[in-house]
C-alpha cells in the first residue's frame, strides 16, 4: 500500500547551506519518526516558497543517499500572507501502517501550518 507523509520546515535565509541543512533535517526526522527504510520511499515531491531559489531541496536529498528515489521540486502557490522561506515535502511510501499511524513532521515556523497533524 502507498501512503503519503507530509512535512515542512522553514529557513531564516535563502542560502544553499540553509536549504540543504533544513531539507536534510526534515527528511531524517520523517524517516526516523515513521521507521522508514530508504527502499520504502516511492517518491518525493518538494515545494519551496518563491523566496527560496538558492538550491533545489532534491539535491539535498541526494546528498544523504536518496539516489534511487524519484524526486521533483516546484514552487509553492504564492498566497498573500502565507508563511515565508518554507520547504514542504510530500513523500509517497510503501507501508502497511494505517493513515492514523503516519507521523507528519512540521518543524520550526512550519509547525504552525498543520497543528491538526502534530502529536
N, C-alpha and C positions, 0 to 999 in steps of 0.2 A: 504494500500500500504506500502511496506517496502522500506526504503531509507537508504543509507549509510552516516555516518558522520565521517569524518576523524579528527584526532587530533594528536599532538605530543608536547613533552616538553623535555628539557634536564635537567640534574643534574650536579653538579660540582664534586661530589664524589660518589663512589659506596658504599653507606651505605643504610641500611634498612630504616632509618629515611628519607633520601633524596628521595628515591624511593617512599616511602609512601606519603610524602608531595607533591611531584610533580604529582604523579598519581591522587591524590585527587583534587589538584588544577585544573588539566586538565579536569577531569570528571565533576567537579562542573561548570567550565566555559562552557563546551559543553551543559550541561543541562540548565543553565541559558540563554545562548545566543540563544538556539533553543526552549526555553519554553517547555521542555520535562517533562513529568511525568515518574516516575520510571516504571510504567506499560507499557509505550510506548516502552521501550528498550527491543528488542527481544533477543539480544546477544551482546557480546563484544569480539573482538579479539585483544589482545595486542602483540606487539613485543618489544623486547629490543635489543640494540646492545650488542655484545659479551662481552663488558667490564662491563656490569651490571649483576651481579648474586647474589647480597646480599638479594634480596627478589623478590617475584612474584608481579607484578602490580595487578593481580586479588585479592590478599589478601588485598590490599589497598582499592579496590572497595568494598569488603565485609565489611570492617570497616566503610564505610559510608552508609551501609544499602542495598547494592546490593546483597542480599541473594538469591533471586529467579532468578536473571539474569544469564543465562549460560555464563560463562567466560572461556577463554583459553589464554595461553601465549606461545610464541615461541621466537626464536632468529632470529633477522634480518639478512639478507644476508650480509656478511662482505665485502662489496665493498671497495677496496682501496681508501683512500681519503674521504670517506663518514663521515658524522657527528658522533661524539663520544658521549657516555653516553646519549643516546636518547631513550625515551619511546614513542612508537607510539600506537595508538588505532584506530580501525575501529568499530564503533557502527552500529548495524542494528536496525533501529527504525521503528515502525509503526506510520505513519503520513499521513496526507492529503496534506502537503505542497510540493511545487514543488522542484526539484533539485536546481533550481536557488535561492530558498529561504533558503536553508540549509546553516548554518554558520559553516564552518570548523575552528577549533581552533589550531593554532600553536604558542606556547609560548617559551619564552627565545630564545636560539640559534636555536631552531627548526623553528622559523619564517622564516628562510632562505630556508626551504625545499620546500614550495609551495606558493611563493609570489602571484601566479596567483589565489589562492583560498582565499586570505585575502582581506578584505574590505579596 
